[in-house]
Amino acid sequence: MSALNRLQITWRAAQDIADHQVVNLGIGLPVHCSDYLRPEVDVILQSENGVIGVGPLAAPDKADTDLVDAGSRRITLRPGASIVDSSWSFAMIRGGHIDVTILGAFEVAANGDLANWDMRVPNRGPLVGGAMDLAACAREVRVIMEHVTRNGAPRLLEQCALPLTAVRCVSRVYTDLAVVDVTPQGFVVREMVAISRDELQAKTGAPLTFASDCKLLTAPAIAVPD
């Protein structure tokens, strides 16, 4: 089975970021979408720690320890960028000025409910963080995650089992096996890797519908660092 690796998932998600959008990338895998933006696309990346206009990662010899994104990566600024405090950053988020946010998740339900925090995760505590603001207020919420857990349990479900971050908010999910839209009729598969539909359904905890133009999900070779 030709499943995508974690960085290939972020590459695929980055291909759907459109020109002139204001985009927030969540902590973890989503921040890597900035590494794979299409060069012809002009995008304003907003980081919830107060950077509006995140640029490429800084070269090691030019990194500024005071200039980081929400994932603590050393970044640069694009021309015209602004630095604001947390209250202004969240005013931007809560005011509905984010076109798209891309978040990580543990579970997504067929109606678009999102669960991306878990009080059982060690050393993290029961913290939902800024994801609840982004999930509730961004104009569109997309999710990056692996299709199943390490134990093989599905993450796309009829109903989320974990505490919810926000309800009915997710529009699209990118996994290592498929690109899946959340519609009023449930999950619709737009792209999938080279497995059978029955295999994909067996790894999913809710019914799948397959788009009439469902395509093969592929990505360039991208190595994941050790």
C-alpha positions as a printed Julia matrix, in Angstrom:
226×3 Matrix{Float64}:
   0.0    0.0     0.0
   1.52   3.32   -1.1
   0.53   5.48    1.88
   1.94   9.01    2.02
   4.41   9.91    4.74
   3.71  12.82    7.09
   5.49  15.47    5.03
   3.86  14.27    1.83
   0.48  14.86    3.49
   1.48  18.44    4.25
   2.67  18.87    0.65
  -0.74  17.78   -0.63
  -2.57  20.13    1.73
  -0.35  23.03    0.63
  -1.36  22.56   -3.02
  -4.92  23.66   -2.2
  -3.88  27.0    -0.67
  -5.11  29.64   -3.09
  -3.83  33.02   -4.19
  -4.43  35.99   -1.85
  -5.7   33.9     1.06
  -4.9   34.66    4.69
  -3.91  31.28    6.11
  -3.18  30.07    9.64
  -1.1   26.9     9.99
  -1.55  24.95   13.22
   1.24  23.7    15.45
   2.79  20.39   14.43
   2.46  19.0    10.94
   0.44  21.9     9.48
   3.25  24.46    9.87
   5.24  22.45    7.32
   2.71  23.42    4.64
   4.63  26.7     4.37
   7.58  24.72    2.98
   5.52  23.45    0.02
   3.49  26.44   -1.15
   3.27  26.74   -4.9
   5.74  29.46   -5.98
   3.18  31.33   -8.06
   0.78  31.71   -5.1
   0.82  34.93   -3.06
  -0.34  34.02    0.45
  -0.33  35.82    3.79
   0.54  33.34    6.53
  -0.67  34.3    10.0
   0.85  32.73   13.1
  -1.23  32.9    16.26
   1.74  34.09   18.33
   1.44  37.42   16.5
   3.15  37.25   13.1
   1.13  38.41   10.1
   3.17  37.67    7.01
   5.32  34.67    7.89
   8.1   34.16    5.35
  10.28  31.13    4.58
  12.32  29.4     7.24
  15.48  31.29    8.14
  18.83  29.96    6.98
  20.78  28.53    9.95
  23.3   31.38    9.84
  20.6   34.05    9.73
  18.15  32.69   12.31
  16.83  35.19   14.86
  15.88  33.58   18.19
  13.22  36.27   18.69
  11.55  35.56   15.35
   9.6   32.3    15.52
   6.22  30.96   14.47
   3.68  29.24   16.73
   5.64  26.01   16.36
   8.88  27.74   17.52
  10.46  27.4    14.08
  12.94  30.15   13.18
  11.29  32.1    10.4
  11.73  35.17    8.21
   9.18  37.87    7.39
   7.67  38.57    4.0
   7.73  42.21    2.79
   5.02  44.21    4.58
   4.76  41.79    7.5
   3.52  42.93   10.9
   4.26  41.82   14.45
   1.36  42.19   16.9
   0.68  41.08   20.45
  -1.45  38.07   21.36
  -4.63  40.07   21.91
  -4.46  41.59   18.41
  -3.6   38.22   16.88
  -6.63  36.58   18.45
  -8.81  39.57   17.58
  -7.88  38.83   13.97
  -8.77  35.16   14.43
 -12.0   35.73   16.37
 -13.03  38.5    14.01
 -13.28  36.03   11.13
 -10.33  37.4     9.17
  -8.65  34.01    8.57
  -9.65  32.52    5.22
  -8.29  29.04    5.92
  -6.81  27.34    8.94
  -5.08  23.97    8.6
  -5.01  22.03   11.86
  -3.87  18.65   13.1
  -6.48  16.34   14.63
  -7.06  13.12   16.51
 -10.57  12.59   15.13
 -13.02  14.11   12.65
 -16.71  13.19   12.53
 -18.84  12.78    9.42
 -20.7   15.99   10.26
 -17.44  17.99   10.53
 -16.96  17.89   14.3
 -13.29  18.26   15.25
 -11.37  16.7    18.15
  -7.73  17.75   18.21
  -6.87  17.71   21.92
  -6.8   14.9    24.43
  -6.36  15.23   28.18
  -4.81  11.76   28.21
  -1.73  12.9    26.25
   1.22  12.83   28.73
   2.89  16.1    29.76
   0.32  18.22   27.89
  -2.61  18.39   30.28
  -6.25  19.07   29.29
  -5.42  22.06   27.09
  -7.38  22.88   23.97
  -5.38  26.07   23.28
  -5.98  28.46   20.41
  -7.29  25.71   18.14
 -10.82  26.27   19.46
 -10.74  29.9    18.29
  -9.39  28.96   14.89
 -11.8   26.07   14.41
 -14.81  28.17   15.42
 -13.91  31.41   13.61
 -11.88  30.69   10.46
 -13.88  30.8     7.25
 -12.67  27.31    6.35
 -11.11  24.57    8.48
  -8.99  21.85    6.9
  -7.34  19.01    8.77
  -4.12  17.01    8.37
  -3.87  13.63   10.11
  -3.06   9.99    9.59
  -6.04   7.89    8.54
  -5.77   5.47   11.47
  -4.13   5.44   14.89
  -0.98   3.51   15.71
  -3.26   0.69   16.83
  -5.12   0.72   13.52
  -8.29   2.37   14.82
 -10.02   4.79   12.43
  -9.8    8.55   12.97
 -12.64   9.39   10.57
 -15.75   8.5    12.55
 -19.53   8.76   12.7
 -19.09  10.64   15.98
 -15.94  11.79   17.76
 -15.14   9.88   20.96
 -12.74  12.53   22.28
 -13.69  15.99   23.63
 -14.62  18.34   20.81
 -12.6   21.36   19.8
 -15.45  22.76   17.68
 -18.6   21.44   16.04
 -19.44  21.1    12.35
 -16.37  23.07   11.28
 -14.16  20.8     9.12
 -14.54  21.01    5.35
 -11.66  18.81    4.13
  -9.34  16.18    5.58
  -5.94  15.18    4.22
  -4.65  11.8     5.36
  -1.91   9.42    4.31
  -4.53   7.46    2.34
  -7.01   9.97    0.96
  -8.32  13.49    0.49
 -11.82  13.53    1.96
 -14.41  16.31    1.89
 -16.97  16.72    4.66
 -20.36  17.36    3.06
 -23.97  17.45    4.3
 -24.18  13.85    3.09
 -21.05  12.78    4.99
 -17.52  11.9     3.85
 -16.79  12.15    0.12
 -13.45  10.81   -1.15
 -11.86  13.08   -3.75
  -8.47  11.37   -4.03
  -7.05   8.1    -2.7
  -3.81   6.14   -2.89
  -3.55   2.91   -4.83
  -5.74   0.74   -2.61
  -9.23  -0.6    -3.19
 -12.32   1.25   -2.08
 -13.16  -1.63    0.23
  -9.75  -1.35    1.91
 -10.18   2.36    2.46
 -13.69   1.87    3.84
 -12.4   -0.8     6.23
 -10.0    1.78    7.69
 -12.75   4.37    8.14
 -15.29   4.5    10.96
 -18.09   6.07    8.89
 -19.57   5.43    5.44
 -17.61   6.79    2.49
 -18.96   8.06   -0.8
 -16.54   8.19   -3.72
 -16.65  11.18   -6.05
 -17.39  10.37   -9.68
 -14.06  11.95  -10.61
 -12.1   10.45   -7.69
  -8.39  10.67   -8.53
  -5.22   8.86   -7.57
  -3.53  10.56   -4.6
   0.18  11.01   -5.27
   2.97  13.23   -3.96
   6.64  13.86   -4.8
   9.3   11.97   -2.9
   9.91  13.78    0.4
  12.09  12.21    3.08
  11.05  12.57    6.71
  14.08  13.46    8.89
  15.02  10.95   11.58
